[in-house]
Amino acid sequence: MSVTKSSPKPAAPDAIELLTSDHKSVKGLFQAFEKIKDRDDANDDKSDLVRRICAELTVHATIEEEIFYPAVREAIDDEDLMDEADVEHSSVKDLIAQLEDASPGDDHYDAKVTVLGELVEHHVKEEEGEMFPKARKAIDVAAVGAELAERKTELADDDEGGDLANLPQTKKARPARGAKRAS
């Protein structure tokens, strides 16, 4: 009789690593869009890239709003920073909705993608420069990271067919867990 050792489950990235990885991924998609946006034969490629950008941003915003932001808001004393992040997410979601109803040949399509990229770039700069350092000191980034990874997997499974209509668009649909005060 042979005994099989089960290999240890790989550790989920901490919350900051997971969110930063998402930022890098979507930044690469925006860069790819910029490279092809002026090509006459790029409508299908543009449409595919924008669909991926919107899907990734929707999942990312959802996990931040449901899990990360509530944990950070509870643990740090910076309402302005957290409120600005909420407003920025709202603006991003408005542009995503416009792009999901648009096609590459539509008026302002490329401009909307460019502005979305600029909004996201600004938002990422604030998160990575201000929010993440505070969060790393104030919350259990490993526990929150595990929650984020689990929820992200659920959302990706829900979006198997590419239908983003099933993704939640409301804030705080799930209770915040993993928050702790820094000592």
VMD Tcl script that builds the backbone (N, CA, C; Angstrom):
set m [mol new atoms 549]
animate dup $m
set s [atomselect $m all]
$s set {name element resname resid chain x y z} {
  {N N MET 1 A 0.843 -1.168 0.000}
  {CA C MET 1 A 0.000 0.000 0.000}
  {C C MET 1 A 0.892 1.236 0.000}
  {N N SER 2 A 0.617 2.130 -0.895}
  {CA C SER 2 A 1.453 3.323 -0.960}
  {C C SER 2 A 0.721 4.496 -0.317}
  {N N VAL 3 A 1.468 5.290 0.354}
  {CA C VAL 3 A 0.925 6.477 1.005}
  {C C VAL 3 A 1.342 7.688 0.181}
  {N N THR 4 A 0.375 8.483 -0.163}
  {CA C THR 4 A 0.671 9.672 -0.956}
  {C C THR 4 A 0.685 10.882 -0.045}
  {N N LYS 5 A 1.731 11.625 -0.159}
  {CA C LYS 5 A 1.792 12.875 0.593}
  {C C LYS 5 A 1.035 13.936 -0.177}
  {N N SER 6 A 0.241 14.648 0.536}
  {CA C SER 6 A -0.437 15.748 -0.150}
  {C C SER 6 A 0.481 16.957 -0.084}
  {N N SER 7 A 0.611 17.588 -1.210}
  {CA C SER 7 A 1.481 18.759 -1.230}
  {C C SER 7 A 0.746 19.924 -0.588}
  {N N PRO 8 A 1.491 20.779 0.101}
  {CA C PRO 8 A 0.832 21.899 0.763}
  {C C PRO 8 A 0.198 22.829 -0.262}
  {N N LYS 9 A -0.942 23.365 0.123}
  {CA C LYS 9 A -1.660 24.301 -0.736}
  {C C LYS 9 A -0.823 25.579 -0.844}
  {N N PRO 10 A -0.619 26.069 -2.073}
  {CA C PRO 10 A 0.175 27.293 -2.186}
  {C C PRO 10 A -0.522 28.452 -1.482}
  {N N ALA 11 A 0.258 29.266 -0.837}
  {CA C ALA 11 A -0.305 30.392 -0.108}
  {C C ALA 11 A -0.843 31.421 -1.093}
  {N N ALA 12 A -1.983 31.975 -0.755}
  {CA C ALA 12 A -2.559 33.036 -1.574}
  {C C ALA 12 A -1.680 34.274 -1.413}
  {N N PRO 13 A -1.598 35.099 -2.441}
  {CA C PRO 13 A -0.824 36.327 -2.292}
  {C C PRO 13 A -1.491 37.226 -1.250}
  {N N ASP 14 A -0.692 38.060 -0.610}
  {CA C ASP 14 A -1.342 38.974 0.326}
  {C C ASP 14 A -2.168 39.983 -0.466}
  {N N ALA 15 A -3.033 40.683 0.227}
  {CA C ALA 15 A -3.988 41.582 -0.424}
  {C C ALA 15 A -3.290 42.604 -1.314}
  {N N ILE 16 A -2.210 43.178 -0.825}
  {CA C ILE 16 A -1.506 44.218 -1.575}
  {C C ILE 16 A -0.878 43.625 -2.839}
  {N N GLU 17 A -0.270 42.452 -2.714}
  {CA C GLU 17 A 0.331 41.796 -3.882}
  {C C GLU 17 A -0.722 41.465 -4.933}
  {N N LEU 18 A -1.861 40.942 -4.495}
  {CA C LEU 18 A -2.919 40.573 -5.430}
  {C C LEU 18 A -3.442 41.802 -6.174}
  {N N LEU 19 A -3.726 42.859 -5.448}
  {CA C LEU 19 A -4.271 44.061 -6.074}
  {C C LEU 19 A -3.238 44.738 -6.976}
  {N N THR 20 A -1.978 44.740 -6.557}
  {CA C THR 20 A -0.913 45.312 -7.378}
  {C C THR 20 A -0.731 44.510 -8.660}
  {N N SER 21 A -0.855 43.210 -8.573}
  {CA C SER 21 A -0.772 42.361 -9.757}
  {C C SER 21 A -1.903 42.679 -10.739}
  {N N ASP 22 A -3.100 42.893 -10.205}
  {CA C ASP 22 A -4.224 43.313 -11.049}
  {C C ASP 22 A -3.914 44.633 -11.748}
  {N N HIS 23 A -3.339 45.571 -11.001}
  {CA C HIS 23 A -2.998 46.878 -11.571}
  {C C HIS 23 A -2.044 46.717 -12.757}
  {N N LYS 24 A -1.029 45.881 -12.575}
  {CA C LYS 24 A -0.049 45.665 -13.650}
  {C C LYS 24 A -0.704 45.027 -14.867}
  {N N SER 25 A -1.595 44.090 -14.628}
  {CA C SER 25 A -2.268 43.401 -15.731}
  {C C SER 25 A -3.092 44.363 -16.567}
  {N N VAL 26 A -3.896 45.182 -15.912}
  {CA C VAL 26 A -4.759 46.098 -16.657}
  {C C VAL 26 A -3.939 47.209 -17.311}
  {N N LYS 27 A -2.844 47.611 -16.681}
  {CA C LYS 27 A -1.957 48.604 -17.293}
  {C C LYS 27 A -1.418 48.065 -18.622}
  {N N GLY 28 A -1.057 46.793 -18.632}
  {CA C GLY 28 A -0.580 46.174 -19.871}
  {C C GLY 28 A -1.642 46.159 -20.954}
  {N N LEU 29 A -2.903 45.951 -20.561}
  {CA C LEU 29 A -4.001 45.964 -21.532}
  {C C LEU 29 A -4.201 47.360 -22.113}
  {N N PHE 30 A -4.119 48.383 -21.266}
  {CA C PHE 30 A -4.232 49.756 -21.763}
  {C C PHE 30 A -3.075 50.092 -22.710}
  {N N GLN 31 A -1.872 49.627 -22.386}
  {CA C GLN 31 A -0.722 49.870 -23.265}
  {C C GLN 31 A -0.928 49.177 -24.614}
  {N N ALA 32 A -1.463 47.971 -24.589}
  {CA C ALA 32 A -1.737 47.253 -25.839}
  {C C ALA 32 A -2.758 48.015 -26.672}
  {N N PHE 33 A -3.769 48.573 -26.014}
  {CA C PHE 33 A -4.782 49.352 -26.729}
  {C C PHE 33 A -4.139 50.575 -27.392}
  {N N GLU 34 A -3.287 51.277 -26.656}
  {CA C GLU 34 A -2.637 52.473 -27.201}
  {C C GLU 34 A -1.826 52.145 -28.452}
  {N N LYS 35 A -1.214 50.975 -28.473}
  {CA C LYS 35 A -0.386 50.583 -29.623}
  {C C LYS 35 A -1.211 50.330 -30.879}
  {N N ILE 36 A -2.444 49.898 -30.713}
  {CA C ILE 36 A -3.239 49.524 -31.893}
  {C C ILE 36 A -4.357 50.509 -32.219}
  {N N LYS 37 A -4.634 51.459 -31.361}
  {CA C LYS 37 A -5.844 52.270 -31.510}
  {C C LYS 37 A -5.930 53.035 -32.819}
  {N N ASP 38 A -4.813 53.395 -33.420}
  {CA C ASP 38 A -4.849 54.179 -34.656}
  {C C ASP 38 A -4.802 53.315 -35.923}
  {N N ARG 39 A -4.694 52.019 -35.761}
  {CA C ARG 39 A -4.699 51.136 -36.939}
  {C C ARG 39 A -6.106 51.041 -37.509}
  {N N ASP 40 A -6.210 51.109 -38.828}
  {CA C ASP 40 A -7.511 51.029 -39.494}
  {C C ASP 40 A -8.162 49.658 -39.360}
  {N N ASP 41 A -7.353 48.623 -39.249}
  {CA C ASP 41 A -7.876 47.254 -39.212}
  {C C ASP 41 A -7.971 46.689 -37.789}
  {N N ALA 42 A -8.022 47.556 -36.798}
  {CA C ALA 42 A -7.903 47.103 -35.408}
  {C C ALA 42 A -9.224 46.988 -34.656}
  {N N ASN 43 A -10.368 47.180 -35.308}
  {CA C ASN 43 A -11.631 47.199 -34.566}
  {C C ASN 43 A -11.885 45.931 -33.759}
  {N N ASP 44 A -11.634 44.756 -34.347}
  {CA C ASP 44 A -11.854 43.514 -33.600}
  {C C ASP 44 A -10.894 43.406 -32.419}
  {N N ASP 45 A -9.630 43.744 -32.644}
  {CA C ASP 45 A -8.644 43.698 -31.561}
  {C C ASP 45 A -8.977 44.709 -30.466}
  {N N LYS 46 A -9.399 45.910 -30.877}
  {CA C LYS 46 A -9.778 46.928 -29.898}
  {C C LYS 46 A -10.964 46.453 -29.064}
  {N N SER 47 A -11.939 45.893 -29.729}
  {CA C SER 47 A -13.127 45.406 -29.036}
  {C C SER 47 A -12.756 44.322 -28.023}
  {N N ASP 48 A -11.898 43.395 -28.430}
  {CA C ASP 48 A -11.459 42.320 -27.522}
  {C C ASP 48 A -10.695 42.885 -26.331}
  {N N LEU 49 A -9.777 43.811 -26.598}
  {CA C LEU 49 A -9.005 44.411 -25.507}
  {C C LEU 49 A -9.906 45.166 -24.537}
  {N N VAL 50 A -10.838 45.934 -25.068}
  {CA C VAL 50 A -11.724 46.718 -24.202}
  {C C VAL 50 A -12.619 45.795 -23.387}
  {N N ARG 51 A -13.070 44.713 -23.984}
  {CA C ARG 51 A -13.872 43.737 -23.235}
  {C C ARG 51 A -13.053 43.159 -22.071}
  {N N ARG 52 A -11.784 42.846 -22.329}
  {CA C ARG 52 A -10.909 42.329 -21.251}
  {C C ARG 52 A -10.639 43.385 -20.194}
  {N N ILE 53 A -10.380 44.608 -20.637}
  {CA C ILE 53 A -10.149 45.706 -19.681}
  {C C ILE 53 A -11.366 45.862 -18.771}
  {N N CYS 54 A -12.536 45.920 -19.379}
  {CA C CYS 54 A -13.769 46.107 -18.594}
  {C C CYS 54 A -14.001 44.942 -17.641}
  {N N ALA 55 A -13.768 43.729 -18.103}
  {CA C ALA 55 A -13.964 42.550 -17.251}
  {C C ALA 55 A -12.993 42.573 -16.071}
  {N N GLU 56 A -11.716 42.822 -16.352}
  {CA C GLU 56 A -10.726 42.833 -15.268}
  {C C GLU 56 A -10.988 43.955 -14.274}
  {N N LEU 57 A -11.330 45.126 -14.784}
  {CA C LEU 57 A -11.620 46.242 -13.875}
  {C C LEU 57 A -12.873 45.991 -13.050}
  {N N THR 58 A -13.861 45.356 -13.636}
  {CA C THR 58 A -15.102 45.071 -12.908}
  {C C THR 58 A -14.839 44.096 -11.767}
  {N N VAL 59 A -14.112 43.036 -12.045}
  {CA C VAL 59 A -13.782 42.072 -10.993}
  {C C VAL 59 A -12.930 42.750 -9.920}
  {N N HIS 60 A -11.927 43.498 -10.346}
  {CA C HIS 60 A -11.027 44.171 -9.406}
  {C C HIS 60 A -11.798 45.142 -8.504}
  {N N ALA 61 A -12.639 45.972 -9.114}
  {CA C ALA 61 A -13.412 46.935 -8.330}
  {C C ALA 61 A -14.351 46.229 -7.365}
  {N N THR 62 A -14.928 45.123 -7.812}
  {CA C THR 62 A -15.861 44.382 -6.962}
  {C C THR 62 A -15.165 43.836 -5.725}
  {N N ILE 63 A -13.997 43.218 -5.895}
  {CA C ILE 63 A -13.321 42.648 -4.725}
  {C C ILE 63 A -12.806 43.745 -3.803}
  {N N GLU 64 A -12.401 44.872 -4.384}
  {CA C GLU 64 A -11.981 45.978 -3.521}
  {C C GLU 64 A -13.164 46.512 -2.722}
  {N N GLU 65 A -14.288 46.718 -3.390}
  {CA C GLU 65 A -15.447 47.313 -2.722}
  {C C GLU 65 A -16.092 46.378 -1.712}
  {N N GLU 66 A -16.103 45.101 -2.004}
  {CA C GLU 66 A -16.743 44.147 -1.091}
  {C C GLU 66 A -15.862 43.772 0.093}
  {N N ILE 67 A -14.554 43.698 -0.110}
  {CA C ILE 67 A -13.677 43.134 0.921}
  {C C ILE 67 A -12.596 44.115 1.376}
  {N N PHE 68 A -11.790 44.585 0.425}
  {CA C PHE 68 A -10.606 45.368 0.790}
  {C C PHE 68 A -10.960 46.729 1.389}
  {N N TYR 69 A -11.764 47.514 0.691}
  {CA C TYR 69 A -12.080 48.852 1.189}
  {C C TYR 69 A -12.758 48.832 2.556}
  {N N PRO 70 A -13.756 47.976 2.777}
  {CA C PRO 70 A -14.347 47.964 4.122}
  {C C PRO 70 A -13.326 47.614 5.215}
  {N N ALA 71 A -12.427 46.678 4.931}
  {CA C ALA 71 A -11.409 46.306 5.921}
  {C C ALA 71 A -10.473 47.482 6.187}
  {N N VAL 72 A -10.061 48.158 5.126}
  {CA C VAL 72 A -9.140 49.290 5.280}
  {C C VAL 72 A -9.851 50.469 5.937}
  {N N ARG 73 A -11.064 50.747 5.512}
  {CA C ARG 73 A -11.824 51.879 6.079}
  {C C ARG 73 A -11.985 51.703 7.587}
  {N N GLU 74 A -12.232 50.479 8.008}
  {CA C GLU 74 A -12.412 50.202 9.434}
  {C C GLU 74 A -11.097 50.347 10.206}
  {N N ALA 75 A -9.984 50.077 9.543}
  {CA C ALA 75 A -8.704 49.998 10.245}
  {C C ALA 75 A -7.879 51.282 10.216}
  {N N ILE 76 A -8.120 52.163 9.253}
  {CA C ILE 76 A -7.319 53.390 9.198}
  {C C ILE 76 A -8.225 54.598 9.429}
  {N N ASP 77 A -7.607 55.696 9.762}
  {CA C ASP 77 A -8.364 56.922 10.004}
  {C C ASP 77 A -8.083 57.893 8.864}
  {N N ASP 78 A -8.678 57.615 7.696}
  {CA C ASP 78 A -8.491 58.496 6.548}
  {C C ASP 78 A -9.732 58.401 5.661}
  {N N GLU 79 A -10.807 59.006 6.145}
  {CA C GLU 79 A -12.077 58.974 5.414}
  {C C GLU 79 A -11.956 59.610 4.033}
  {N N ASP 80 A -11.184 60.701 3.924}
  {CA C ASP 80 A -11.039 61.374 2.631}
  {C C ASP 80 A -10.435 60.439 1.592}
  {N N LEU 81 A -9.386 59.739 1.950}
  {CA C LEU 81 A -8.737 58.797 1.032}
  {C C LEU 81 A -9.711 57.716 0.579}
  {N N MET 82 A -10.456 57.175 1.519}
  {CA C MET 82 A -11.383 56.091 1.190}
  {C C MET 82 A -12.573 56.613 0.383}
  {N N ASP 83 A -13.061 57.804 0.727}
  {CA C ASP 83 A -14.173 58.390 -0.033}
  {C C ASP 83 A -13.753 58.690 -1.476}
  {N N GLU 84 A -12.537 59.213 -1.654}
  {CA C GLU 84 A -12.038 59.477 -3.000}
  {C C GLU 84 A -11.946 58.188 -3.811}
  {N N ALA 85 A -11.501 57.123 -3.178}
  {CA C ALA 85 A -11.408 55.834 -3.877}
  {C C ALA 85 A -12.795 55.379 -4.331}
  {N N ASP 86 A -13.796 55.563 -3.478}
  {CA C ASP 86 A -15.167 55.198 -3.850}
  {C C ASP 86 A -15.651 56.009 -5.052}
  {N N VAL 87 A -15.383 57.319 -5.034}
  {CA C VAL 87 A -15.823 58.187 -6.133}
  {C C VAL 87 A -15.085 57.820 -7.426}
  {N N GLU 88 A -13.804 57.542 -7.311}
  {CA C GLU 88 A -13.034 57.131 -8.495}
  {C C GLU 88 A -13.590 55.830 -9.068}
  {N N HIS 89 A -13.934 54.886 -8.213}
  {CA C HIS 89 A -14.539 53.636 -8.688}
  {C C HIS 89 A -15.848 53.918 -9.416}
  {N N SER 90 A -16.633 54.827 -8.891}
  {CA C SER 90 A -17.899 55.169 -9.530}
  {C C SER 90 A -17.671 55.716 -10.941}
  {N N SER 91 A -16.695 56.586 -11.084}
  {CA C SER 91 A -16.372 57.146 -12.404}
  {C C SER 91 A -15.890 56.061 -13.360}
  {N N VAL 92 A -15.056 55.169 -12.862}
  {CA C VAL 92 A -14.559 54.058 -13.682}
  {C C VAL 92 A -15.729 53.188 -14.135}
  {N N LYS 93 A -16.632 52.880 -13.222}
  {CA C LYS 93 A -17.775 52.032 -13.581}
  {C C LYS 93 A -18.701 52.707 -14.591}
  {N N ASP 94 A -18.833 54.034 -14.499}
  {CA C ASP 94 A -19.636 54.765 -15.485}
  {C C ASP 94 A -19.028 54.618 -16.881}
  {N N LEU 95 A -17.717 54.794 -16.991}
  {CA C LEU 95 A -17.061 54.652 -18.287}
  {C C LEU 95 A -17.125 53.207 -18.789}
  {N N ILE 96 A -16.979 52.246 -17.893}
  {CA C ILE 96 A -17.098 50.836 -18.292}
  {C C ILE 96 A -18.479 50.585 -18.891}
  {N N ALA 97 A -19.515 51.085 -18.241}
  {CA C ALA 97 A -20.882 50.892 -18.755}
  {C C ALA 97 A -21.030 51.509 -20.144}
  {N N GLN 98 A -20.452 52.686 -20.338}
  {CA C GLN 98 A -20.520 53.317 -21.658}
  {C C GLN 98 A -19.784 52.483 -22.705}
  {N N LEU 99 A -18.627 51.961 -22.344}
  {CA C LEU 99 A -17.843 51.173 -23.297}
  {C C LEU 99 A -18.493 49.830 -23.600}
  {N N GLU 100 A -19.158 49.250 -22.619}
  {CA C GLU 100 A -19.826 47.964 -22.851}
  {C C GLU 100 A -20.982 48.107 -23.833}
  {N N ASP 101 A -21.531 49.319 -23.937}
  {CA C ASP 101 A -22.634 49.586 -24.871}
  {C C ASP 101 A -22.144 50.184 -26.185}
  {N N ALA 102 A -20.837 50.278 -26.366}
  {CA C ALA 102 A -20.275 50.943 -27.538}
  {C C ALA 102 A -19.484 49.957 -28.397}
  {N N SER 103 A -19.120 50.440 -29.569}
  {CA C SER 103 A -18.287 49.677 -30.503}
  {C C SER 103 A -17.141 50.569 -30.956}
  {N N PRO 104 A -16.045 49.965 -31.430}
  {CA C PRO 104 A -14.882 50.757 -31.839}
  {C C PRO 104 A -15.172 51.862 -32.853}
  {N N GLY 105 A -16.165 51.729 -33.683}
  {CA C GLY 105 A -16.468 52.771 -34.661}
  {C C GLY 105 A -17.278 53.927 -34.108}
  {N N ASP 106 A -17.780 53.804 -32.896}
  {CA C ASP 106 A -18.627 54.842 -32.305}
  {C C ASP 106 A -17.829 56.101 -31.971}
  {N N ASP 107 A -18.543 57.237 -31.968}
  {CA C ASP 107 A -17.925 58.498 -31.568}
  {C C ASP 107 A -17.353 58.377 -30.157}
  {N N HIS 108 A -16.192 58.906 -29.968}
  {CA C HIS 108 A -15.535 59.009 -28.668}
  {C C HIS 108 A -15.100 57.663 -28.071}
  {N N TYR 109 A -15.173 56.584 -28.816}
  {CA C TYR 109 A -14.805 55.265 -28.272}
  {C C TYR 109 A -13.366 55.277 -27.770}
  {N N ASP 110 A -12.437 55.638 -28.656}
  {CA C ASP 110 A -11.028 55.652 -28.261}
  {C C ASP 110 A -10.785 56.641 -27.127}
  {N N ALA 111 A -11.458 57.780 -27.176}
  {CA C ALA 111 A -11.300 58.786 -26.117}
  {C C ALA 111 A -11.775 58.236 -24.775}
  {N N LYS 112 A -12.863 57.500 -24.781}
  {CA C LYS 112 A -13.370 56.915 -23.536}
  {C C LYS 112 A -12.390 55.899 -22.967}
  {N N VAL 113 A -11.786 55.097 -23.836}
  {CA C VAL 113 A -10.789 54.124 -23.366}
  {C C VAL 113 A -9.579 54.860 -22.801}
  {N N THR 114 A -9.147 55.916 -23.481}
  {CA C THR 114 A -7.995 56.698 -23.015}
  {C C THR 114 A -8.287 57.344 -21.665}
  {N N VAL 115 A -9.454 57.944 -21.524}
  {CA C VAL 115 A -9.822 58.578 -20.254}
  {C C VAL 115 A -9.956 57.529 -19.151}
  {N N LEU 116 A -10.517 56.380 -19.475}
  {CA C LEU 116 A -10.600 55.288 -18.498}
  {C C LEU 116 A -9.196 54.908 -18.034}
  {N N GLY 117 A -8.272 54.791 -18.965}
  {CA C GLY 117 A -6.894 54.465 -18.613}
  {C C GLY 117 A -6.266 55.518 -17.714}
  {N N GLU 118 A -6.527 56.791 -18.018}
  {CA C GLU 118 A -5.988 57.878 -17.193}
  {C C GLU 118 A -6.595 57.866 -15.795}
  {N N LEU 119 A -7.897 57.633 -15.710}
  {CA C LEU 119 A -8.568 57.535 -14.407}
  {C C LEU 119 A -7.979 56.393 -13.580}
  {N N VAL 120 A -7.823 55.246 -14.234}
  {CA C VAL 120 A -7.283 54.075 -13.539}
  {C C VAL 120 A -5.839 54.347 -13.099}
  {N N GLU 121 A -5.058 54.967 -13.975}
  {CA C GLU 121 A -3.662 55.277 -13.626}
  {C C GLU 121 A -3.593 56.176 -12.396}
  {N N HIS 122 A -4.430 57.202 -12.351}
  {CA C HIS 122 A -4.477 58.108 -11.197}
  {C C HIS 122 A -4.899 57.346 -9.936}
  {N N HIS 123 A -5.924 56.538 -10.068}
  {CA C HIS 123 A -6.442 55.759 -8.946}
  {C C HIS 123 A -5.374 54.804 -8.407}
  {N N VAL 124 A -4.692 54.124 -9.298}
  {CA C VAL 124 A -3.635 53.177 -8.912}
  {C C VAL 124 A -2.516 53.913 -8.177}
  {N N LYS 125 A -2.144 55.080 -8.677}
  {CA C LYS 125 A -1.085 55.859 -8.034}
  {C C LYS 125 A -1.459 56.186 -6.593}
  {N N GLU 126 A -2.697 56.587 -6.359}
  {CA C GLU 126 A -3.138 56.896 -4.995}
  {C C GLU 126 A -3.206 55.643 -4.129}
  {N N GLU 127 A -3.747 54.565 -4.701}
  {CA C GLU 127 A -3.811 53.329 -3.911}
  {C C GLU 127 A -2.419 52.852 -3.520}
  {N N GLU 128 A -1.547 52.722 -4.519}
  {CA C GLU 128 A -0.223 52.169 -4.244}
  {C C GLU 128 A 0.653 53.115 -3.428}
  {N N GLY 129 A 0.454 54.426 -3.606}
  {CA C GLY 129 A 1.283 55.397 -2.898}
  {C C GLY 129 A 0.784 55.772 -1.516}
  {N N GLU 130 A -0.535 55.747 -1.321}
  {CA C GLU 130 A -1.099 56.196 -0.052}
  {C C GLU 130 A -1.844 55.096 0.706}
  {N N MET 131 A -2.807 54.470 0.020}
  {CA C MET 131 A -3.670 53.523 0.712}
  {C C MET 131 A -2.944 52.229 1.090}
  {N N PHE 132 A -2.210 51.645 0.164}
  {CA C PHE 132 A -1.590 50.348 0.426}
  {C C PHE 132 A -0.589 50.397 1.582}
  {N N PRO 133 A 0.279 51.424 1.676}
  {CA C PRO 133 A 1.176 51.461 2.834}
  {C C PRO 133 A 0.416 51.527 4.169}
  {N N LYS 134 A -0.669 52.292 4.197}
  {CA C LYS 134 A -1.480 52.365 5.424}
  {C C LYS 134 A -2.153 51.022 5.697}
  {N N ALA 135 A -2.672 50.404 4.651}
  {CA C ALA 135 A -3.363 49.118 4.806}
  {C C ALA 135 A -2.403 48.044 5.307}
  {N N ARG 136 A -1.194 48.022 4.764}
  {CA C ARG 136 A -0.219 46.991 5.154}
  {C C ARG 136 A 0.052 47.034 6.661}
  {N N LYS 137 A 0.011 48.222 7.235}
  {CA C LYS 137 A 0.258 48.380 8.671}
  {C C LYS 137 A -0.983 48.099 9.513}
  {N N ALA 138 A -2.172 48.172 8.913}
  {CA C ALA 138 A -3.399 48.189 9.712}
  {C C ALA 138 A -4.272 46.946 9.599}
  {N N ILE 139 A -4.124 46.166 8.522}
  {CA C ILE 139 A -4.982 44.988 8.356}
  {C C ILE 139 A -4.133 43.734 8.226}
  {N N ASP 140 A -4.760 42.607 8.371}
  {CA C ASP 140 A -4.108 41.320 8.154}
  {C C ASP 140 A -4.118 41.066 6.648}
  {N N VAL 141 A -3.044 41.469 5.966}
  {CA C VAL 141 A -3.014 41.408 4.500}
  {C C VAL 141 A -3.073 39.978 3.980}
  {N N ALA 142 A -2.606 39.019 4.768}
  {CA C ALA 142 A -2.676 37.615 4.332}
  {C C ALA 142 A -4.121 37.120 4.363}
  {N N ALA 143 A -4.826 37.399 5.441}
  {CA C ALA 143 A -6.218 36.955 5.552}
  {C C ALA 143 A -7.097 37.659 4.523}
  {N N VAL 144 A -6.923 38.959 4.367}
  {CA C VAL 144 A -7.712 39.705 3.396}
  {C C VAL 144 A -7.344 39.245 1.982}
  {N N GLY 145 A -6.070 38.976 1.753}
  {CA C GLY 145 A -5.637 38.474 0.447}
  {C C GLY 145 A -6.288 37.150 0.093}
  {N N ALA 146 A -6.410 36.265 1.081}
  {CA C ALA 146 A -7.073 34.982 0.843}
  {C C ALA 146 A -8.540 35.197 0.477}
  {N N GLU 147 A -9.189 36.120 1.160}
  {CA C GLU 147 A -10.590 36.436 0.829}
  {C C GLU 147 A -10.718 37.026 -0.570}
  {N N LEU 148 A -9.808 37.941 -0.888}
  {CA C LEU 148 A -9.835 38.552 -2.217}
  {C C LEU 148 A -9.647 37.497 -3.303}
  {N N ALA 149 A -8.678 36.606 -3.101}
  {CA C ALA 149 A -8.399 35.564 -4.094}
  {C C ALA 149 A -9.599 34.643 -4.272}
  {N N GLU 150 A -10.228 34.278 -3.164}
  {CA C GLU 150 A -11.401 33.410 -3.227}
  {C C GLU 150 A -12.548 34.086 -3.979}
  {N N ARG 151 A -12.803 35.339 -3.644}
  {CA C ARG 151 A -13.902 36.065 -4.300}
  {C C ARG 151 A -13.593 36.306 -5.773}
  {N N LYS 152 A -12.345 36.590 -6.069}
  {CA C LYS 152 A -11.942 36.807 -7.466}
  {C C LYS 152 A -12.184 35.535 -8.283}
  {N N THR 153 A -11.873 34.390 -7.703}
  {CA C THR 153 A -12.117 33.110 -8.376}
  {C C THR 153 A -13.610 32.911 -8.605}
  {N N GLU 154 A -14.422 33.225 -7.602}
  {CA C GLU 154 A -15.881 33.108 -7.755}
  {C C GLU 154 A -16.377 33.976 -8.902}
  {N N LEU 155 A -15.902 35.208 -8.963}
  {CA C LEU 155 A -16.337 36.134 -10.008}
  {C C LEU 155 A -15.865 35.671 -11.381}
  {N N ALA 156 A -14.651 35.157 -11.455}
  {CA C ALA 156 A -14.135 34.655 -12.732}
  {C C ALA 156 A -14.949 33.454 -13.193}
  {N N ASP 157 A -15.323 32.585 -12.253}
  {CA C ASP 157 A -16.162 31.432 -12.594}
  {C C ASP 157 A -17.532 31.885 -13.080}
  {N N ASP 158 A -18.082 32.925 -12.437}
  {CA C ASP 158 A -19.382 33.472 -12.847}
  {C C ASP 158 A -19.313 34.074 -14.240}
  {N N ASP 159 A -18.135 34.557 -14.633}
  {CA C ASP 159 A -17.974 35.248 -15.906}
  {C C ASP 159 A -17.448 34.324 -17.004}
  {N N GLU 160 A -17.591 33.035 -16.812}
  {CA C GLU 160 A -17.078 32.065 -17.780}
  {C C GLU 160 A -17.455 32.408 -19.211}
  {N N GLY 161 A -18.686 32.776 -19.428}
  {CA C GLY 161 A -19.140 33.087 -20.777}
  {C C GLY 161 A -18.895 34.524 -21.176}
  {N N GLY 162 A -18.221 35.299 -20.331}
  {CA C GLY 162 A -17.935 36.681 -20.657}
  {C C GLY 162 A -19.090 37.628 -20.369}
  {N N ASP 163 A -20.115 37.152 -19.672}
  {CA C ASP 163 A -21.281 37.982 -19.395}
  {C C ASP 163 A -21.072 38.698 -18.077}
  {N N LEU 164 A -20.739 39.968 -18.155}
  {CA C LEU 164 A -20.473 40.730 -16.935}
  {C C LEU 164 A -21.745 41.152 -16.220}
  {N N ALA 165 A -22.893 40.896 -16.811}
  {CA C ALA 165 A -24.148 41.290 -16.171}
  {C C ALA 165 A -24.344 40.586 -14.838}
  {N N ASN 166 A -23.730 39.437 -14.656}
  {CA C ASN 166 A -23.890 38.693 -13.413}
  {C C ASN 166 A -22.996 39.198 -12.293}
  {N N LEU 167 A -22.045 40.066 -12.624}
  {CA C LEU 167 A -21.144 40.546 -11.591}
  {C C LEU 167 A -21.828 41.618 -10.760}
  {N N PRO 168 A -21.627 41.576 -9.444}
  {CA C PRO 168 A -22.260 42.568 -8.591}
  {C C PRO 168 A -21.698 43.957 -8.856}
  {N N GLN 169 A -22.553 44.940 -8.838}
  {CA C GLN 169 A -22.135 46.317 -9.053}
  {C C GLN 169 A -22.395 47.172 -7.817}
  {N N THR 170 A -22.841 46.572 -6.759}
  {CA C THR 170 A -23.139 47.346 -5.562}
  {C C THR 170 A -22.030 47.177 -4.554}
  {N N LYS 171 A -21.900 48.162 -3.703}
  {CA C LYS 171 A -20.865 48.136 -2.690}
  {C C LYS 171 A -21.318 47.343 -1.474}
  {N N LYS 172 A -20.349 46.806 -0.794}
  {CA C LYS 172 A -20.546 46.160 0.498}
  {C C LYS 172 A -21.586 45.041 0.445}
  {N N ALA 173 A -21.557 44.258 -0.604}
  {CA C ALA 173 A -22.468 43.130 -0.711}
  {C C ALA 173 A -22.066 42.018 0.247}
  {N N ARG 174 A -20.788 42.027 0.642}
  {CA C ARG 174 A -20.294 41.032 1.586}
  {C C ARG 174 A -19.700 41.758 2.780}
  {N N PRO 175 A -19.807 41.173 3.941}
  {CA C PRO 175 A -19.247 41.832 5.124}
  {C C PRO 175 A -17.724 41.855 5.077}
  {N N ALA 176 A -17.146 42.888 5.634}
  {CA C ALA 176 A -15.681 42.978 5.704}
  {C C ALA 176 A -15.179 42.059 6.795}
  {N N ARG 177 A -14.127 41.335 6.475}
  {CA C ARG 177 A -13.463 40.496 7.474}
  {C C ARG 177 A -11.991 40.751 7.374}
  {N N GLY 178 A -11.247 40.326 8.363}
  {CA C GLY 178 A -9.801 40.412 8.291}
  {C C GLY 178 A -9.227 41.749 8.722}
  {N N ALA 179 A -10.072 42.639 9.205}
  {CA C ALA 179 A -9.558 43.943 9.632}
  {C C ALA 179 A -9.013 43.840 11.036}
  {N N LYS 180 A -7.924 44.537 11.267}
  {CA C LYS 180 A -7.398 44.645 12.621}
  {C C LYS 180 A -6.720 45.978 12.775}
  {N N ARG 181 A -6.733 46.493 13.939}
  {CA C ARG 181 A -6.067 47.767 14.213}
  {C C ARG 181 A -4.572 47.513 14.405}
  {N N ALA 182 A -3.774 48.417 13.928}
  {CA C ALA 182 A -2.323 48.320 14.172}
  {C C ALA 182 A -2.080 48.633 15.641}
  {N N SER 183 A -1.141 47.909 16.229}
  {CA C SER 183 A -0.871 48.193 17.640}
  {C C SER 183 A 0.213 49.191 17.814}
}
mol reanalyze $m
mol bondsrecalc $m
mol representation Tube
mol addrep $m
